[in-house]
Amino acid sequence: MAQGGLFSVYGQVRRAPWDDIVVDGDLEKPEFLAFYVEHGIVKALAGWSRDQQMAQAVGLMAHRRDWTVPELLQALT
């Protein structure tokens, strides 16, 4: 696994069980956002080397708490 980069977390990612964890990116690189989903809604995020998108996602989630993964990914593009 590559060294460097910044690992960021928003929300209670260690809480279990999650209905789904959706990864956008490459875990091996590592460069990704991971969306932790409960009842179809993103409840937490983790990211590595995607600082700008992570900050944007946190800002969006602070203003609206009912994002689905597709909606949040669309808002980040």
ZAMARGU-4260 file (C-alpha; in steps of 0.2 Angstrom, whole numbers, plus 5000, padded with zeros to 4 digits):
<rodrens>
0) 5000/5000/5000 | 5006/5017/4996 | 5013/5029/5009 | 5008/5047/5012 | 4991/5055/5010
5) 4979/5061/5022 | 4965/5049/5030 | 4950/5059/5035 | 4934/5053/5044 | 4917/5061/5046
10) 4904/5053/5057 | 4904/5037/5067 | 4913/5025/5055 | 4917/5013/5068 | 4899/5010/5072
15) 4892/4994/5066 | 4883/4986/5058 | 4881/4997/5042 | 4868/4992/5029 | 4882/4996/5016
20) 4899/5004/5013 | 4901/5011/4996 | 4919/5015/4990 | 4922/5027/4976 | 4940/5026/4971
25) 4955/5013/4973 | 4958/5006/4991 | 4975/4999/4984 | 4982/5016/4978 | 4975/5022/4991
30) 4964/5036/4985 | 4945/5034/4989 | 4930/5040/4998 | 4920/5027/5007 | 4901/5031/5011
35) 4894/5022/5026 | 4875/5019/5023 | 4861/5016/5034 | 4843/5014/5027 | 4849/5021/5010
40) 4856/5037/5018 | 4875/5042/5020 | 4878/5043/5038 | 4897/5044/5039 | 4912/5046/5027
45) 4930/5041/5026 | 4943/5046/5013 | 4961/5045/5009 | 4970/5057/4997 | 4953/5065/4992
50) 4954/5080/5003 | 4945/5093/4993 | 4930/5081/4989 | 4930/5076/5008 | 4929/5094/5014
55) 4915/5097/5001 | 4905/5082/5006 | 4907/5086/5024 | 4900/5104/5020 | 4886/5097/5011
60) 4881/5084/5024 | 4882/5098/5037 | 4867/5107/5028 | 4857/5091/5023 | 4857/5075/5032
65) 4847/5064/5019 | 4860/5061/5005 | 4860/5045/4995 | 4877/5039/4988 | 4872/5044/4970
70) 4866/5061/4975 | 4881/5065/4985 | 4893/5059/4971 | 4884/5069/4959 | 4885/5085/4970
75) 4904/5082/4971 | 4907/5082/4952
</rodrens>
